[in-house]
Amino acid sequence: MTYTEAQSELNILLGDSDNFTFTPEEKQRALTEAWRDRYLVTPTTKTYTYANTTNTYAIPATMTTVTNLGYSTTDTWDKPLDSGAWEIEGTDILIDNDYRYVIPSGATIKAKGNYKLTTADEVTDANQIEYVLALAHYSTLKLLGAKKTNRFVKNDTTMNEIIAMRRDIEMNIKNLRQGLQRAYERI
């Protein structure tokens, strides 16, 4: 689902295709807030060929977080590197000099991490799609509550109804979040 497709889905979810309750800008803001949620990530890996003369490896643009680093040779399975064996320096993975000869030259280094999705990215996981829409729905209800209290909007909806609806959606978000990957760290 693209960001544009999500806007259409949000209109359906809100029953507001005519922009009666929310302006297109308000819905876009709610959806952007949902897309920026820290749990909206995709696991990713990157492999490098190790040379003991090089201890710096560039993190690709498709990886915004490095969570684990390991290596393997043709006759071994992945062996994780201690957290003290490497660090992130700027946009590079820096392998400590003490480990230069621990890792055999020519071994494959495997970096595992996450890619933080942006509004330019497509969300393909069904759980993530529902999660984004639920977050955007929740954001619009926060906005509705703010409108009601700040502008004294007169309609058939009471503040208690808005708060109860927000609680229901908040619980739904918590349940959806349990199905998503839980680890995300910003570089």
VODO-342977 format. One line per 2 residues: number of its first residue (from 1); their letters; for each residue x, y, z of N, C-alpha, C. Coordinates in nm, 4 decimals. Atoms other than C-alpha are relative to their C-alpha. Example, Ala and Ser with C-alpha at 12.3 -4.5 7.8 and 13.67 -1.06 7.14 Angstrom:
2
1) AS) 0.0890/-0.1190/0.0000/1.2300/-0.4500/0.7800/0.0900/0.1200/0.0000 | -0.0820/-0.1190/-0.0060/1.3670/-0.1060/0.7140/-0.0770/0.1090/0.0730
// end
This chain:
187
1) MT) 0.0844/-0.1165/0.0000/0.0000/0.0000/0.0000/0.0890/0.1229/0.0000 | -0.0739/-0.1245/0.0069/0.1415/0.3336/-0.1019/-0.0651/0.1023/0.0922
3) YT) 0.0525/-0.1083/-0.0830/0.0935/0.6539/0.0940/-0.1304/0.0534/-0.0584 | 0.1210/-0.0493/0.0669/-0.1638/0.7720/-0.1624/-0.1163/-0.0980/0.0174
5) EA) 0.1034/0.1016/-0.0220/-0.3551/0.4438/-0.1372/-0.0478/0.0021/0.1452 | 0.0358/-0.0061/-0.1417/-0.3468/0.4774/0.2415/-0.0937/0.1183/0.0272
7) QS) 0.0900/-0.1144/-0.0165/-0.5106/0.8193/0.2130/-0.1424/-0.0382/-0.0394 | 0.1326/0.0465/0.0420/-0.8009/0.6602/0.0238/-0.0601/-0.0943/0.1031
9) EL) 0.0474/0.0939/-0.1022/-0.8260/0.3801/0.2813/-0.0411/0.0734/0.1276 | 0.0336/-0.0780/-0.1194/-0.8261/0.6348/0.5635/-0.1340/0.0712/-0.0194
11) NI) 0.1296/-0.0629/0.0294/-1.1146/0.8209/0.3967/-0.1137/-0.0992/0.0200 | 0.1023/0.1039/-0.0160/-1.3109/0.4946/0.3870/-0.0182/-0.0333/0.1484
13) LL) 0.0045/0.0322/-0.1423/-1.2220/0.4128/0.7485/-0.0723/0.1081/0.0791 | 0.0621/-0.1117/-0.0711/-1.3303/0.7573/0.8647/-0.1413/0.0301/-0.0490
15) GD) 0.1287/-0.0360/0.0593/-1.6357/0.7712/0.6385/-0.0046/0.1476/-0.0337 | -0.0139/-0.1443/0.0208/-1.5121/1.1149/0.5386/0.0572/0.0314/-0.1384
17) SD) -0.0488/-0.0254/0.1358/-1.4542/1.1036/0.1629/-0.0349/0.1402/-0.0489 | 0.0403/-0.1347/0.0411/-1.6323/1.4393/0.1334/0.0710/0.1098/0.0793
19) NF) -0.0784/-0.0939/-0.0812/-1.3892/1.6045/0.3811/-0.0887/0.0881/0.0885 | 0.0915/-0.0758/-0.0849/-1.6779/1.7117/0.6037/0.0582/0.0218/0.1393
21) TF) -0.0513/-0.0079/-0.1369/-1.5132/1.6358/0.9396/0.1452/0.0453/0.0047 | -0.1423/-0.0318/0.0011/-1.1452/1.6611/0.8510/0.0398/0.0533/-0.1368
23) TP) -0.0517/-0.0513/0.1268/-0.9632/1.8614/0.5872/0.0992/-0.1017/-0.0559 | -0.1012/0.0909/0.0555/-0.7356/1.6737/0.3461/0.1359/0.0174/0.0691
25) EE) -0.1278/-0.0254/-0.0682/-0.4391/1.8379/0.5229/0.0033/-0.0662/0.1377 | 0.0053/0.0647/-0.1317/-0.5542/1.7083/0.8623/0.0152/-0.1511/-0.0131
27) KQ) -0.0122/0.1451/0.0222/-0.5905/1.3549/0.7274/0.1422/-0.0355/-0.0435 | -0.1377/0.0236/0.0440/-0.2514/1.3815/0.5579/0.0945/0.0075/0.1188
29) RA) -0.0835/-0.0136/-0.1197/-0.0962/1.4966/0.8862/-0.0123/-0.1243/0.0888 | 0.0220/0.1198/-0.0814/-0.2521/1.2022/1.0721/0.0699/-0.1208/-0.0615
31) LT) -0.0624/0.1131/0.0679/-0.1278/0.9567/0.8116/0.1528/0.0108/0.0039 | -0.1455/-0.0201/-0.0085/0.2215/1.1082/0.8094/0.0498/-0.0344/0.1395
33) EA) -0.0364/0.0347/-0.1379/0.2332/1.0784/1.1894/0.0041/-0.1513/0.0179 | 0.0037/0.1457/-0.0091/0.1363/0.7120/1.1584/0.1189/-0.0622/-0.0726
35) WR) -0.1108/0.0542/0.0792/0.4004/0.6485/0.8909/0.1329/0.0200/0.0720 | -0.1246/-0.0289/-0.0728/0.6664/0.7991/1.1196/0.0137/-0.0812/0.1281
37) DR) -0.0045/0.0781/-0.1227/0.5853/0.5586/1.4025/0.1248/-0.0874/0.0039 | -0.1282/0.0699/-0.0120/0.8992/0.3923/1.5337/-0.0096/-0.1504/-0.0219
39) YL) 0.0164/0.1432/0.0223/0.7540/0.0426/1.4954/-0.0176/-0.0353/-0.1471 | 0.0225/0.0259/0.1423/0.7011/0.0787/1.1215/0.1356/-0.0172/-0.0696
41) VT) -0.1311/0.0321/0.0560/1.0234/-0.0907/1.0091/-0.0063/-0.1308/-0.0777 | -0.0139/0.1240/0.0744/1.1285/-0.3649/0.7714/0.1376/-0.0584/0.0311
43) PT) -0.1310/0.0620/-0.0240/1.4031/-0.6122/0.8692/0.0799/-0.0080/-0.1301 | -0.0856/0.0035/0.1185/1.6974/-0.6028/0.6317/0.1383/-0.0516/0.0377
45) TK) -0.1372/0.0461/-0.0220/2.0447/-0.7521/0.5930/0.0899/0.0541/-0.1107 | -0.1005/-0.0419/0.0981/2.3624/-0.6511/0.4132/0.1225/-0.0873/0.0226
47) TY) -0.1214/0.0810/-0.0124/2.6641/-0.8696/0.3397/0.1186/0.0741/-0.0600 | -0.1270/-0.0578/0.0440/3.0241/-0.7631/0.2938/0.1024/-0.1129/-0.0054
49) TY) -0.1126/0.0929/0.0000/3.3376/-0.9555/0.2020/0.1097/0.0629/0.0843 | -0.0954/-0.0547/-0.0963/3.5836/-0.9096/0.4863/0.1440/-0.0112/-0.0497
51) AN) -0.1445/-0.0007/0.0221/3.9456/-0.8120/0.4358/0.0616/0.0568/0.1271 | -0.0561/-0.0465/-0.1268/4.1635/-0.7775/0.7451/0.0805/0.1288/-0.0132
53) TT) -0.0641/-0.1305/0.0204/4.3173/-0.4647/0.5907/-0.1023/0.1135/0.0023 | 0.1072/-0.0999/-0.0025/3.9802/-0.2865/0.5995/-0.0860/-0.0232/0.1222
55) NT) 0.0848/0.0183/-0.1173/3.7892/-0.2238/0.9187/-0.1249/0.0900/-0.0031 | 0.1152/-0.0883/0.0126/3.5255/0.0220/0.7907/-0.0867/-0.0454/-0.1171
57) YA) 0.0944/0.0439/0.1025/3.2140/-0.0828/0.5972/-0.1204/0.0943/0.0019 | 0.1086/-0.0974/0.0109/2.9487/0.1600/0.4729/-0.1362/-0.0663/0.0234
59) IP) 0.1378/0.0463/-0.0216/2.5925/0.1146/0.5959/-0.0810/0.0473/-0.1204 | 0.0777/-0.0414/0.1181/2.3617/0.1126/0.2920/-0.1199/0.0869/0.0391
61) AT) 0.1163/-0.0852/-0.0248/2.0736/0.3594/0.2596/-0.1241/-0.0809/0.0343 | 0.1149/0.0867/-0.0286/1.8345/0.0636/0.2877/0.0047/-0.0592/0.1404
63) MT) -0.0111/0.0471/-0.1375/1.9426/0.0051/0.6485/0.0175/0.1221/0.0897 | -0.0087/-0.1154/-0.0891/1.8680/0.2729/0.9061/0.0437/-0.0377/0.1410
65) TV) -0.0420/0.0497/-0.1304/1.9581/0.0567/1.2060/0.0811/-0.1270/-0.0182 | -0.0770/0.1248/-0.0023/2.2258/-0.2061/1.2612/-0.0187/-0.0582/0.1390
67) TN) 0.0281/0.0615/-0.1296/2.1241/-0.4470/1.5368/0.0939/-0.1155/0.0330 | -0.0819/0.1177/-0.0232/2.3613/-0.7395/1.4894/0.1019/-0.0118/-0.1123
69) LG) -0.1046/0.0211/0.0998/2.6840/-0.8247/1.3102/0.0607/-0.1376/0.0253 | -0.0591/0.1325/-0.0109/2.8239/-1.1684/1.2390/0.0803/-0.0306/-0.1246
71) YS) -0.0775/0.0390/0.1182/3.0451/-1.3542/0.9952/-0.0109/-0.1498/-0.0210 | -0.0029/0.1422/0.0316/3.0656/-1.6877/0.8209/0.1035/-0.0235/-0.1094
73) TT) -0.0912/0.0416/0.1059/3.3109/-1.8749/0.6023/-0.0685/-0.1150/-0.0728 | 0.0622/0.1076/0.0773/3.2445/-2.1511/0.3530/-0.0262/-0.1241/0.0840
75) DT) 0.0183/0.1200/-0.0816/3.2767/-2.4141/0.6260/-0.0638/0.0269/0.1367 | 0.0634/-0.0302/-0.1289/3.1017/-2.2354/0.9160/-0.1332/0.0699/-0.0209
77) WD) 0.1246/-0.0738/-0.0032/2.7580/-2.1048/0.9991/0.0283/0.1394/0.0532 | -0.0169/-0.1360/-0.0529/2.7017/-1.7450/1.1056/0.0499/-0.0039/0.1444
79) KP) -0.0517/-0.0158/-0.1356/2.9072/-1.6551/1.4112/-0.0207/0.1460/0.0383 | 0.0226/-0.1396/-0.0384/2.7866/-1.3433/1.5923/0.1263/0.0635/0.0559
81) LD) -0.1105/-0.0756/-0.0570/3.0395/-1.0753/1.6794/-0.0479/0.0661/0.1290 | 0.0338/-0.0675/-0.1247/3.0443/-0.9399/2.0336/-0.0339/0.1458/-0.0279
83) SG) 0.0358/-0.1402/0.0181/2.8926/-0.5963/2.0730/0.1220/0.0910/0.0133 | -0.1222/-0.0793/-0.0123/3.2389/-0.4703/2.1683/0.0918/-0.0126/-0.1209
85) AW) -0.0840/0.0222/0.1177/3.3825/-0.5944/1.8370/-0.0271/0.1018/-0.1108 | 0.0355/-0.0950/0.1046/3.2109/-0.3271/1.6308/-0.0797/0.1156/0.0588
87) EI) 0.0788/-0.1154/-0.0395/3.0513/0.0139/1.6562/-0.0420/0.0770/-0.1244 | 0.0460/-0.0846/0.1088/2.8675/0.2611/1.4408/0.0692/0.1341/0.0143
89) EG) -0.0656/-0.1299/0.0018/3.0633/0.5683/1.3471/-0.0495/0.0747/-0.1229 | 0.0604/-0.0700/0.1133/2.8653/0.8103/1.1326/-0.0904/-0.0942/-0.0769
91) TD) 0.0786/0.0927/0.0829/2.7272/0.6022/0.8459/0.0798/-0.1257/-0.0328 | -0.0859/0.1163/0.0222/2.9895/0.3280/0.8759/-0.0038/-0.0954/0.1189
93) IL) -0.0238/0.1008/-0.1030/3.0325/0.0045/1.0669/0.1508/-0.0084/0.0148 | -0.1434/0.0023/-0.0278/3.3731/0.0125/1.2293/0.0306/-0.1229/0.0846
95) ID) -0.0383/0.1214/-0.0731/3.5235/-0.3230/1.3305/0.1272/0.0304/0.0776 | -0.1119/-0.0290/-0.0889/3.7608/-0.2959/1.6255/0.1263/-0.0703/-0.0481
97) ND) -0.1281/0.0555/0.0458/4.1286/-0.3548/1.5432/0.0365/-0.1298/0.0716 | -0.0301/0.1229/-0.0739/4.1485/-0.6261/1.8114/-0.0609/-0.1231/-0.0672
99) YR) 0.0674/0.1110/0.0666/3.9201/-0.8390/1.5934/0.0480/-0.0183/-0.1442 | -0.0449/0.0033/0.1392/4.1148/-0.7839/1.2706/0.0362/-0.1403/-0.0458
101) YV) -0.0411/0.1340/0.0409/4.2548/-1.1381/1.2695/-0.0884/-0.1104/0.0592 | 0.0964/0.0978/-0.0508/3.9721/-1.3086/1.4591/-0.0914/-0.0428/-0.1144
103) IP) 0.0854/0.0277/0.1160/3.7584/-1.2820/1.1473/0.0918/-0.0391/-0.1154 | -0.0873/0.0412/0.1102/3.9196/-1.4779/0.8623/-0.0194/0.0907/-0.1222
105) SG) 0.0074/-0.0811/0.1215/4.0039/-1.2729/0.5552/-0.0791/-0.0761/-0.1064 | 0.0844/0.0629/0.1007/3.7513/-1.3440/0.2795/-0.1331/-0.0499/0.0545
107) AT) 0.1268/0.0415/-0.0604/3.4738/-1.4280/0.5277/-0.1106/0.0965/-0.0417 | 0.1146/-0.0852/0.0301/3.1278/-1.2926/0.4659/-0.0508/0.0607/0.1303
109) IK) 0.0554/-0.0691/-0.1161/3.0216/-1.0314/0.7177/-0.1460/0.0298/-0.0313 | 0.1436/-0.0217/0.0189/2.6475/-1.0099/0.7639/-0.0496/0.0982/0.1059
111) AK) 0.0588/-0.0994/-0.0894/2.4897/-0.6987/0.9115/-0.1513/-0.0160/-0.0045 | 0.1454/0.0080/-0.0091/2.1331/-0.7350/1.0333/-0.0504/0.1296/0.0625
113) GN) 0.0563/-0.1229/-0.0541/1.9128/-0.4381/1.1015/-0.1393/0.0241/-0.0520 | 0.1329/-0.0405/0.0432/1.6021/-0.2485/1.0081/0.0098/0.1189/-0.0943
115) YK) 0.0160/-0.1176/0.0844/1.4928/0.0001/0.7494/-0.1260/0.0712/0.0475 | 0.1151/-0.0784/-0.0448/1.2636/0.2762/0.8815/-0.0729/0.0513/-0.1227
117) LT) 0.0783/-0.0392/0.1160/0.9885/0.3218/0.6265/-0.0323/0.1492/0.0026 | 0.0379/-0.1406/0.0152/0.9142/0.6712/0.4962/-0.1268/0.0061/-0.0839
119) TA) 0.1229/-0.0145/0.0781/0.6079/0.8089/0.3203/0.0232/-0.0303/-0.1471 | -0.0307/0.0356/0.1392/0.7855/0.7400/-0.0095/0.0011/-0.1514/-0.0210
121) DE) -0.0061/0.1458/0.0083/0.7951/0.3661/0.0705/-0.1392/-0.0609/-0.0001 | 0.1249/0.0755/0.0022/0.5228/0.1107/0.0107/-0.0011/-0.0973/0.1171
123) VT) 0.0174/0.0956/-0.1086/0.3919/-0.0901/0.3050/-0.0678/-0.1232/-0.0589 | 0.0536/0.1213/0.0619/0.3359/-0.4492/0.1953/-0.0513/-0.1017/0.1017
125) DA) 0.0412/0.0944/-0.1030/0.2899/-0.6380/0.5231/-0.1413/0.0340/0.0478 | 0.1402/-0.0222/-0.0383/-0.0794/-0.6812/0.6102/-0.0115/0.0565/0.1415
127) NQ) 0.0039/-0.0514/-0.1376/-0.0141/-0.6226/0.9830/0.0403/0.1466/0.0047 | -0.0448/-0.1390/0.0015/0.1738/-0.3022/0.9106/-0.1037/0.0922/-0.0630
129) IE) 0.1041/-0.0809/0.0644/-0.1037/-0.1766/0.6803/-0.1097/0.0324/0.1009 | 0.1058/-0.0221/-0.0998/-0.3674/-0.2235/0.9500/0.0490/0.0887/0.1136
131) YV) -0.0592/-0.0801/-0.1070/-0.1333/-0.0728/1.2091/0.0047/0.1472/-0.0388 | -0.0086/-0.1388/0.0470/-0.0746/0.2427/1.0022/-0.1386/0.0639/-0.0036
133) LA) 0.1352/-0.0547/0.0083/-0.4463/0.2891/0.9389/-0.0595/0.0232/0.1393 | 0.0497/-0.0176/-0.1365/-0.5312/0.2380/1.3076/0.0655/0.1204/0.0666
135) LA) -0.0692/-0.1166/-0.0563/-0.2665/0.4923/1.4099/-0.0541/0.1299/-0.0577 | 0.0534/-0.1202/0.0636/-0.3955/0.7452/1.1576/-0.1412/0.0289/0.0507
137) HY) 0.1352/-0.0161/-0.0531/-0.7516/0.6856/1.2782/0.0062/0.0584/0.1412 | -0.0177/-0.0507/-0.1362/-0.6387/0.7426/1.6364/0.0411/0.1469/-0.0020
139) ST) -0.0461/-0.1394/0.0101/-0.4613/1.0643/1.5355/-0.1135/0.0943/-0.0370 | 0.1120/-0.0864/0.0378/-0.7754/1.1992/1.3716/-0.0958/0.0194/0.1181
141) LK) 0.0865/-0.0155/-0.1171/-0.9727/1.1312/1.6900/0.0626/0.0930/0.1037 | -0.0660/-0.0975/-0.0869/-0.7124/1.3178/1.8937/-0.0274/0.1408/-0.0514
143) LL) 0.0259/-0.1293/0.0624/-0.7565/1.6026/1.6487/-0.1449/0.0426/0.0218 | 0.1407/-0.0310/-0.0210/-1.1356/1.5819/1.6796/-0.0240/0.0462/0.1438
145) GA) 0.0111/-0.0412/-0.1402/-1.1068/1.6022/2.0573/0.0555/0.1397/0.0213 | -0.0589/-0.1336/-0.0108/-0.8798/1.9040/2.0245/-0.0914/0.1049/-0.0623
147) KK) 0.0937/-0.0927/0.0641/-1.1232/2.0690/1.7841/-0.1188/0.0269/0.0908 | 0.1194/-0.0114/-0.0847/-1.4145/2.0004/2.0169/0.0297/0.0877/0.1211
149) TN) -0.0305/-0.0767/-0.1208/-1.2413/2.1415/2.3231/0.0481/0.1414/-0.0320 | -0.0554/-0.1319/0.0309/-1.0664/2.4322/2.1502/-0.0929/0.0890/-0.0809
151) RF) 0.0860/-0.0796/0.0872/-1.3306/2.5409/1.9018/-0.1480/-0.0146/0.0341 | 0.1376/0.0214/-0.0422/-1.6467/2.4230/2.0761/-0.0885/-0.0416/-0.1173
153) VK) 0.0759/0.0522/0.1126/-1.7650/2.2265/1.7739/-0.1335/-0.0532/0.0524 | 0.1328/0.0448/-0.0409/-2.1401/2.1687/1.8034/-0.0481/-0.1073/-0.0965
155) ND) 0.0594/0.1081/0.0787/-2.2625/1.8317/1.6772/-0.0550/-0.1047/0.0959 | 0.0639/0.1023/-0.0820/-2.4157/1.5109/1.8072/0.0996/-0.0849/0.0786
157) TT) -0.1020/0.0794/-0.0669/-2.0858/1.3739/1.9420/0.0416/0.0691/0.1296 | -0.0437/-0.0555/-0.1283/-1.9989/1.4225/2.3084/0.1486/-0.0304/0.0194
159) MN) -0.1411/0.0248/-0.0309/-1.6471/1.4398/2.4493/0.0189/-0.1414/0.0538 | -0.0114/0.1358/-0.0543/-1.7116/1.1147/2.6375/-0.0007/-0.1039/-0.1113
161) EI) 0.0028/0.0929/0.1128/-1.7952/0.9389/2.3111/0.1325/0.0014/-0.0755 | -0.1296/-0.0117/0.0693/-1.4774/1.0701/2.1482/0.1086/-0.0698/0.0806
163) IA) -0.1015/0.0622/-0.0859/-1.2662/0.9610/2.4454/-0.0157/-0.1520/0.0011 | 0.0238/0.1448/0.0018/-1.4281/0.6147/2.4507/0.0458/-0.0607/-0.1318
165) MR) -0.0422/0.0490/0.1312/-1.3680/0.5750/2.0778/0.1535/-0.0021/-0.0091 | -0.1467/-0.0039/-0.0010/-1.0030/0.6805/2.1233/0.0559/-0.1172/0.0791
167) RD) -0.0479/0.1130/-0.0817/-0.9601/0.4190/2.3963/-0.0133/-0.1318/-0.0748 | 0.0190/0.1222/0.0792/-1.1029/0.1478/2.1715/0.1073/-0.0123/-0.1072
169) IE) -0.1009/0.0030/0.1066/-0.8676/0.2407/1.8885/0.1390/-0.0161/0.0597 | -0.1294/0.0140/-0.0670/-0.5752/0.2735/2.1300/0.0257/-0.1460/0.0367
171) MN) -0.0132/0.1423/-0.0337/-0.6385/-0.0837/2.2474/0.0271/-0.0810/-0.1263 | -0.0233/0.0665/0.1276/-0.6559/-0.1972/1.8848/0.1442/0.0200/-0.0459
173) IK) -0.1387/-0.0290/0.0383/-0.3209/-0.0281/1.8176/0.0962/-0.0859/0.0814 | -0.0867/0.0832/-0.0849/-0.1625/-0.2092/2.1132/-0.0013/-0.1451/-0.0468
175) NL) 0.0099/0.1379/0.0489/-0.2912/-0.5420/1.9824/0.0716/-0.0165/-0.1337 | -0.0681/0.0067/0.1296/-0.1666/-0.4690/1.6288/0.1514/0.0113/0.0168
177) RQ) -0.1434/-0.0200/-0.0232/0.1718/-0.3566/1.7633/0.0674/-0.1301/0.0420 | -0.0573/0.1271/-0.0434/0.2246/-0.7017/1.9179/0.0390/-0.0874/-0.1178
179) GL) -0.0328/0.0784/0.1184/0.2337/-0.8470/1.5663/0.1143/0.0570/-0.0814 | -0.1092/-0.0630/0.0738/0.5082/-0.6102/1.4506/0.1335/-0.0310/0.0653
181) QR) -0.1337/0.0157/-0.0561/0.8814/-0.6356/1.4953/0.0174/0.1006/0.1120 | -0.0061/-0.0850/-0.1182/0.9710/-0.4900/1.8324/0.1277/0.0806/0.0152
183) AY) -0.1257/-0.0696/-0.0199/1.3319/-0.3760/1.7993/0.0217/0.1031/-0.1102 | -0.0372/-0.1037/0.0949/1.4170/-0.0478/1.6354/0.0863/0.1007/0.0719
185) ER) -0.0899/-0.0986/-0.0575/1.7060/0.1829/1.7064/0.0391/0.0962/-0.1097 | -0.0410/-0.1005/0.0966/1.7879/0.5049/1.5312/0.1516/0.0132/0.0045
187) I) -0.1459/-0.0155/0.0078/2.1452/0.5413/1.4114/0.0362/0.1387/0.0485
// end
